[in-house]
Structure formats: C-alpha cells, structure tokens
Amino acid sequence: MAFEIQPRQSLIVYTYSLKQTRQLKRYGTVMYVSKKMRYVVLYVNSDAVADLTEQLNHLRFVKRVVASKRPEISETFNGVAEEFAPTTAAEDDDE
C-alpha cells in the first residue's frame, strides 16, 4: 500500500461566536483559531472545497467562508533576485 499525498487547501471561516468551533472539526482539520478576530483556519481536501464552502455557509454561526488563494499563486521565483539586486559602482559609471 503506497502513501499518497492528498492536495489540501485552507478555508478561513469567520464566525459570530467561537463557542461552536468544535463543530467545525467534522468538516476538516482545525489548524488555528483567532479569538480576537473570531475566525478559524480549516484545512480540507482540495476536491471538496466547493461543497464544504456551501455547507459551512448554511451554518447559523458562520458569517462567511473564504478559500485560500495559495494554490493559484506561482511559487517559482526565477529572475526575481536579479530584478531587485543592488547595482554596482562599475555599472553606474557606464551610464
């Protein structure tokens, strides 16, 4: 039996109250709870994001659900270092 990595995505669930935070454990893995701003970071399988977002929005204690944009962001940084590298004195004399 081979181990397969499941692609996962985070959902940020804003709530009216944190009393029901334990109920969110049945939908995914609770990674972080902000007491001050009243939100929960919930990790779920990426193929179930749309269904879970709809289910969570129907709960009474949920204000809104926001899916993380991290899977859409390119994580390759080729050429970025050269763009922000400081210029040397020899290059400044050529200008």
C-alpha positions in Angstrom: 0.0 0.0 0.0 1.6 3.3 -1.1 1.2 6.5 0.7 -0.4 9.2 -1.4 -0.3 12.9 -0.6 -3.7 14.5 -0.7 -3.8 18.0 -2.1 -5.2 20.3 0.6 -6.4 23.8 0.8 -7.3 26.1 3.7 -10.6 27.7 4.3 -10.9 30.7 6.6 -14.3 30.5 8.4 -15.4 33.7 10.1 -17.9 33.1 12.9 -20.2 35.2 15.1 -19.0 33.2 18.2 -16.3 30.8 18.9 -18.5 28.5 21.0 -19.2 26.3 18.1 -15.6 25.9 17.0 -15.6 22.3 18.0 -18.3 21.6 15.5 -16.0 22.6 12.6 -13.7 19.6 13.4 -16.1 17.3 11.5 -15.5 19.2 8.2 -11.7 19.3 8.3 -8.6 19.8 10.4 -8.7 23.0 12.6 -5.3 24.5 12.4 -5.7 27.9 14.0 -8.4 29.8 16.0 -8.2 33.6 16.3 -10.1 34.6 19.5 -9.7 38.3 18.8 -10.9 38.3 15.2 -13.2 35.3 15.6 -12.1 33.2 12.6 -10.9 29.6 12.2 -8.4 28.2 9.7 -9.7 24.9 8.5 -7.7 22.5 6.2 -9.8 20.4 3.8 -9.1 18.2 0.7 -8.9 20.5 -2.3 -11.5 18.5 -4.3 -14.2 19.1 -1.6 -13.7 22.9 -1.2 -16.7 24.0 -3.2 -19.1 21.5 -1.4 -17.7 22.4 2.1 -17.9 26.1 1.4 -21.6 25.8 0.6 -22.2 23.6 3.7 -20.4 25.9 6.0 -22.2 29.0 4.7 -25.5 27.4 5.8 -24.5 27.0 9.4 -26.0 29.6 11.8 -22.8 30.6 13.5 -20.8 31.2 10.3 -20.6 34.7 8.8 -18.6 33.9 5.7 -16.1 31.4 4.3 -13.1 32.4 2.3 -11.0 29.9 0.4 -7.2 30.4 0.4 -5.6 31.7 -2.9 -2.3 29.9 -2.3 -2.9 27.1 -4.8 -3.3 29.8 -7.5 -0.1 31.7 -6.7 3.0 30.8 -8.6 5.8 29.8 -6.2 8.7 30.0 -8.7 10.9 32.9 -8.2 13.3 32.7 -11.2 14.7 36.0 -12.1 13.3 37.9 -9.1 16.7 38.2 -7.4 18.3 39.9 -10.4 15.5 42.4 -10.6 16.0 43.6 -7.0 19.8 43.2 -6.8 21.7 46.4 -6.0 23.7 48.0 -8.8 27.5 48.0 -8.5 29.7 51.1 -9.0 31.0 49.8 -12.3 27.5 49.7 -13.7 26.8 53.2 -12.6 29.9 54.6 -14.4 28.7 53.2 -17.7 25.6 55.3 -17.6 
